């Protein structure tokens, strides 16, 4: 089977060659392989239009038909500088590479005596363009990208491409992309009136409508009910704290660029909006003397958090500046860690089953090439990384390793959930932390009378409700399960004659805790039914003469064509059971 990464990498060079034909004065950035395809960054002499992508695609297909070779070669730094003398971005890369080596790799597209494109590149590539099926790729879109991701650098034009081994795979992926556009949470959130954003308030600061707030509260209440049964206790912490707290925790040095600074009118003290709860929870622990008998202590916290995300990265509820988490920090003895994590993993498993997510875990470990990024003793890191691996194996959890994804204080066991469109989202996390208790000098008196540091376990189940609502909106395409739907039932009287009975059953449902609305009978019945269906209401109750006379209800269940006639008692029993069991 062909190496898809080599194909994608080769296509990025063919894209660069096509751009060079169209714009001979182009300056080239980088063109790496990414998930599902590739991209290349260019500084172009004139703006690129979306319709230009088809022209570039056609040029790339023409180049593929020419059976062009890809030839790798090592050249000296001096040769590379001469070769790329008119390419400032490449020269910058060569300068960096010269600190580590006296030679660099280049790749030539086309015959060496008459190349169509030469790039600074380590490979790999296909040997010849005849290995590429021209029907298995497409250029997807155009975006802006700062050179090397730095806003102080020039803005380049990034062209994204998709590439697969077969046309069927490409077609299937494109179909998923189209379906994802239909399910876009920003579009669904507006349609269902769940949240809004205001320029006057600021980017990345979502406002929840009454309906959106119902969903947030339902999610938090569900998680809190599980936590309470497991012996967790809820705390509440302020949304600002002195800089000294974050200096002590390590966030000030490692994370300050992502924090909002707060200025007081009356104090010279430096404050920050909190980006996470863990430093505050250490101070609740430290507020009293602790004994080994007191442990474990399990603090959950739904307080708001704030992170100074870059404006270009903000995206509806997917990336925000204000959010909360179903956050918990467990302070325990080392011999209690396994049991506490097993309990957390069990809760996470139950929640994922409730929402119908398939998942695997990511073991997020250190980047061992950059030890300066992390706090704590490397020997402790080695032990905890191995410990986390053993926990997942013992719990028969499917996982993969991700070096470099650890928090600066601990490795992470991150749950990666797969939604209805096959996309992965990082939701839950569990972390075994020895660093914070030591930095804050948290202690407990053990049974032998000696003082010891507790272990701090960081744990979240759904993570941020903001992001989780985004995932659910697109996972369910707006059709929330009944227990989570903001409006669970719409009641429709066929005409004014049945309005009294419609109001009567509406009030009875409200009395039973059902979220129900009575629709005005001024519009036609068909129009009202279509409106309720558009809003993805789980149940539509229609009452006409027969239902009024015999005290019945005509039930239309979402996404089902047939209707059922039940007594109100039977319907209430059915929907209450569905809500209680949180069935999908």
Order of alpha helices (4+ residues) and beta strands (2+ residues): alpha-beta-beta-beta-alpha-beta-alpha-alpha-beta-beta-beta-beta-alpha-alpha-beta-beta-alpha-beta-beta-alpha-alpha-beta-beta-alpha-beta-beta-beta-beta-alpha-beta-alpha-beta-beta-beta-alpha-beta-beta-beta-alpha-beta-alpha-beta-alpha-beta-alpha-beta-beta-alpha
